[in-house]
Structures are given as structure tokens and as C-alpha cells.
Amino acid sequence: MKAELIATLLISAGIVFLLFAILKTRRLLALIKGNKFERSWQIHMSLMVLFILAYFITLLKLSGSTHPELSIIIGVILFMGSIFVWLVEMNGYRTIKELFDTAVSKEYVENIVQSMADSLIVVQLDAESLITTVNAATLELLGYSESDLIGAPMSKILGENHDLNLGQRQEILPIKIQNEETQYRSKSDDLIPVLFSVSEVYNLNGSLDGFIIVGKDFRKLKEARAALEASETKHRNLSNELAQSNTLKDLLLDIITHDIKNPVGVIQGMTELLAMDDGEDEKIQLLSDSTERLLQVLKNATTLSKVAMHESLEKEDMNISELLEPVIRTFQPSFERAGIEVVNEIDNKLMILGHPVIEEVFTNYLSNAAKYATTGKQLNISHEITDGWIIINFADNGETIKEELRDKIFIRSVQLEEGQKRGRGLGLAIVKYIAESLGGEVGVRPNDPQGNIFYIKLPLE
């Protein structure tokens, strides 16, 4: 009775192991679904089901057996057989799963390699550096088919005597090349410039197995580099020409100002002689002021050329009234003819950090007022100090400038009155350049109830 119980337990345990083996086989079938080996494993699982039926039949036959020793031997054999089947199924599942994962990983890597935009070549470690793998980008770049390159030496692409033939450099391993410029030879025998990089490939044992070679098509980059170099050369030449032109301009300006100063000096001398006879004559005084003003303009000519080139100017402390009053006197006859009263409210002790060329700003503002603000009959000159800035305002009561034109009038060659030729539109552009050279700004805003306020804004320090 005891022997029969032992045999029953052994066979029952065997049935359990067979059931576990069937479950593992079902998982394996799910993994290889659609594979050519699927049918074989289905038959294998069916046989295990039959084994379980045979185990149950054996249990029934052993019930009431008169040979207890034989019952134990049969139980041990069936139990060991079920363990063997279970181990086979477990190892089979693990092996096939690893192979399946490896195949999936290989396919994934292959997809990455083939989708690369750069050329990729794998060569093996031998005397000829035979090619084992190429991607689609390599075939497209060189015009070869895959069969043309697989098994061919790397010298087919690099040339026989190329110092980057890897098989000839094994004595200097390890090899690490990054973005060296070289040339690939295509099927049509064209030389294609590439950026050449090499990395070593090691097998599972840690031994060097070959090399991965990546080549980046360098043609477009090389063309862009050549175009950039040509552009740099062109602009360098233009810069030299501009420097020569500026030197010639400065020389011409010096000649002109020098030659003009001579007759102006004569006029100034004659004016001084006339003033000695009648110093109270307003016309003689105006002629004297205008001559002084002309000499100052000639003196400022070089400064204005710097202003036109947007160069900064050296500043000094200056009295605004001393700069403004002579300019007002110069235009006084023009204002009297136009019936315009000039009201100067500038403090005669007001100091700014500026440059004598600021007279040109006053000259342009007063000249424009005499020409275009005649309907207002009054020009008010005032100042305001705010937040470290001084603003000098020239307010007229003429026709208000439209808002969309207020910035444009400070651009060269832009004039307000269409169809009327009153100069080249340089005046206010020069005014803007002068203000910017002094670290300030200019502009115009509407006056109330009508007219315009032209202003220059300068830093106090």
C-alpha cells in the first residue's frame, strides 16, 4: 500500500510538470506565430497532451497492483521523463526567445543603417580590408550595386595607395579617425570629397573584428566654403576700395575747403575795412556774420564728413546761446521778409556737452522755418531738461506735418512738397546724423493748435 502511494505521487507530480511544459509551449507558439517551425511545436504540444493521458491510464493500472516494487520503478521513470520534457521546453523557449530578440534587434539596427543619410561601410580586419556591409547612401553616392562592393577590398573606393587603407595599418592599432578630408572613387571613376571617420568594431570576445567607416558627402559644404572664401575676398577688396575712396574724398574735401577759404578770407578782410568806416551798418554787420558763418561751415566740413559716416564726435562743454544767436542773426533778414517773429527763450547761461557742428542743426531748423512756416508768423525757441537730457525745441505755427511723414523727412532725399525743387533733401538727414554722432536724437511733433515742433535731444553728460 505504501509503494502504491509513492508511485501515485510520482506520477501525479509528473503530470504537473507536463502541464507546465504545455503552458511554456503555448507561450513559445505565440512568440513564433507564422514562423515555419510553428507546426512542429504544435505537434510537440499534442504529444505532451497524449503523455498526460498515458500518465492517467498508468495511474489507473497501478491501482491494486501486486508488484509494489515495479510500481515505484514505473513512477520514478515517468516522473523523471516529465522533468526531462519540462527542461527541454524551458530551454527551448529561452533559446528561441533570445534568437528572436536578436533577430529583431538586428533588423532594427539594419533599418537604422540603411536609413542613414551618410555613407556607412563595414570592413573586416584583414590585409585587404574586405567590405562586409554597405548602406543605401553609399550605393547612391558611388553608383555601385550592393553586389559590386560586398567582398571587394576597401581600396576599390579609397584607391590602391591611399594611406587610410585600414588593413595596411594594423601595426598602429587602435585606429581612430574623425572627420578627415579624403576622396571616394565612384563607379564612374569620379573623385568625391568626403569627411572620413573610422571607428573600431569588437566581437563578443573583445577582439578587434573590423572597422565602421562613415563618409559625409563634402561637395556642397566645399562649394559653400569656396563661395564664402570668394565672398570674403570680394568684400575685402570692396573694403580696400572704400578705404581708398574715403582717403580720396578726404583729400578732395581738404583741397576744396582750402581753396574756398582763400576768397572767403578776402571777403572777410574787405568786410572788416567797411566796418571800420561804418560799424553800425546792419548790412555790413550781416555780411560780417555771414562770412564768419561760412568760415565755420568750412571748418566743420571735415566734421560733417565724419558725421555722414556715422562716426562719433568728441564732445566739449558749450554755451547754447553763443552757438544759436549768430545763426539767428544770419537768418533774421529772411524771417523779416516772411513776417515771422523769432522768440528766443533759451537761457543765455545754458551749457551742454556737445560739438560746434551742432550749429548745423540750428541752421537747418531755422532755414526750414523761414521757408515752410511763413503762415504761422512766429517761431518760438525754447528748452526743457528731463531725466538727464536737454531738449531744444523750435516751435512754429505753420501747416502741421502729417503723422506718416514725420519720420520720413529725416531720411535723405525725402521732401514734403511734391513737385517743388527746394534742394536735395539733405538738410534734415544731416541733422539726424549729427544728433546720433553726439549720442542724441531728433524728431518732430505737432504743435498746438497747429504747426510743428522740431527738436534735438542731447545728453547733459
CORLIN-V341754 format. One record per run of one state. SS is the DSSP state (~ for helix, > for strand, _ for the rest). FROM is the first residue (numbers start at 1). LEN is the number of residues. If there is no record, write none. Layout:
{{SS:FROM:LEN} {SS:FROM:LEN}}
//
This chain:
{{_:1:1} {~:2:30} {_:32:6} {~:38:25} {_:63:5} {~:68:48} {_:116:3} {>:119:6} {_:125:5} {>:130:5} {_:135:1} {~:136:7} {_:143:3} {~:146:4} {_:150:3} {>:153:1} {_:154:1} {~:155:4} {_:159:7} {~:166:7} {_:173:4} {>:177:9} {_:186:5} {>:191:12} {_:203:5} {>:208:10} {_:218:1} {~:219:59} {_:278:4} {~:282:27} {_:309:7} {>:316:4} {~:320:19} {_:339:2} {>:341:4} {_:345:6} {>:351:4} {_:355:1} {~:356:17} {_:373:5} {>:378:9} {_:387:2} {>:389:8} {_:397:6} {~:403:3} {_:406:2} {~:408:3} {_:411:16} {~:427:11} {_:438:3} {>:441:6} {_:447:5} {>:452:8} {_:460:2}}
//
